[in-house]
Amino acid sequence: MTGERTATGRPDDRISSVFRFATELVAWVATPWALAGYSWPLAVLSVVVLIGLPTCFSTPGDKAKVMVPVPGWVTILLVLLQLVAAAVSSWIAWPLWAAVVVTLLAAVTVVTEQPRWRWLAVRRS
């Protein structure tokens, strides 16, 4: 968030990546937890989607290895999917205090991600 850049011109996102990863972990746990009461196959599918899509699709320059290159806006949408899944699922599956903490974590992630998202917004696959 300091405006520092790496040698490639990419924003230094060491701090935001901690918040992003923490929110992803919550999404990976809370979403299948919330869906398990409705459908076990849907709960399993949610994990496959939440982990698989960002693993397969990424913007060149954002990750060291890119399986399927996509424009930056796709990467932004995949992060937003994780954030929304974490927040919404926590409200469904967990007690109020935990849902509030997860929602705050997602909000902090959105704020800290802004330099990276601005950089990604102009990146093409």
N, C-alpha and C positions, 0 to 999 in steps of 0.2 A: 503494500500500500504506500510505500514511500516514493513510488515513481521510478525506482531503479529498474534497469533493464539488463538482460543477460547479453552475452556476446552476439547472439543471433537477433537481438532486438525485441525478443519476447519479454514481457513484464516479469519481474521477479515475483513469483507467486508462492513462495515457501510458506508464508503464513496462511494465505487463503487455501492452500492445498491441505493443510491440517484440518481446517473447518470443513472443507469439501469432503475429505475422506471420512471424517467423523459422521457427517450427515449421510453419506453413502452407506456406511455401516448400519446406521439406524434404519435406513430404508430397506436394506437387505434383511433385517430382522423384523421390523415392525410390519412391513407389507405382507409377508406370508403369514405372520401371526394374526393380522386382521382378517385375512382372507380364509384362513384355515377353517373357521367356523362355517363358512359358506361352501367351500369347495377345496379339497386337497389338491386336485390337479391345477386349479387356478392359483393356489398358493405356490406351488412348484413353478408354474409358468412365470409368476411374478419375479421370482429369483432369477430365472433364466433371462428374462427381459432386462431386469435392472443391472445384472452383471454382464450379460452377453452383448447387449447392444453397444455400451461404451468400450468394451474390449475389442469388438470387431470394427467399429466405425470411429475414426478419429481424424482430426485435422493435421495435415503435415506440419511439422514444426512444433506441435503441442506435445507430442509424445515421441520417444526415441524410435519406436517401431510402430508403423502404421500398417494394419492389415488391409482395410478398405478406406481409402482417403475420401473425406467429405469436407464440404465447406465449413467454415467456422460457425455459422449459424446453426448447423446441425449439432455440433458439439455443445453449443450453448443450450439448445433444446434438450439434449440428453441430460445435462446437469440440472436443468429446471425440472425434468421428469423425476430425477432422484430427490430433489428438494421437496417437491409436492408430495411424492409418495411417502417420504419420511414424515412430513408434517401431518398429512391427512390420516395416514395409517396409525400414527401415534395417538391421535384423538379417538380413533375407533378401538384400538387394542389396549391402551394403557390408561393408568389413572391420570387425573387432571394435572397433577404436579409434573408428571413425566411429559405429558403432551405439551405443557407450557414450555418446559426446558427444550424440547425438541423444536418447537416452533421458533423459539429465540435462537437456537443454533442455526436453523435454516435461514432466518433473517440476517444473522451475522455473516453467514456464508454468502448471501446475495450481495451484501455490502462489500465484503472483502474480494469478491470475484470481479468487481467492476473493471479494474484495469485489464485483466485477462480477457474479459468479454469484449471490451473495446478493441483489443488486439485481434481476437478471434473474428469479430464482426467483419473485418476487412480481408480475412484470409479466404482463399479459394482452395479447392481440393487439387 
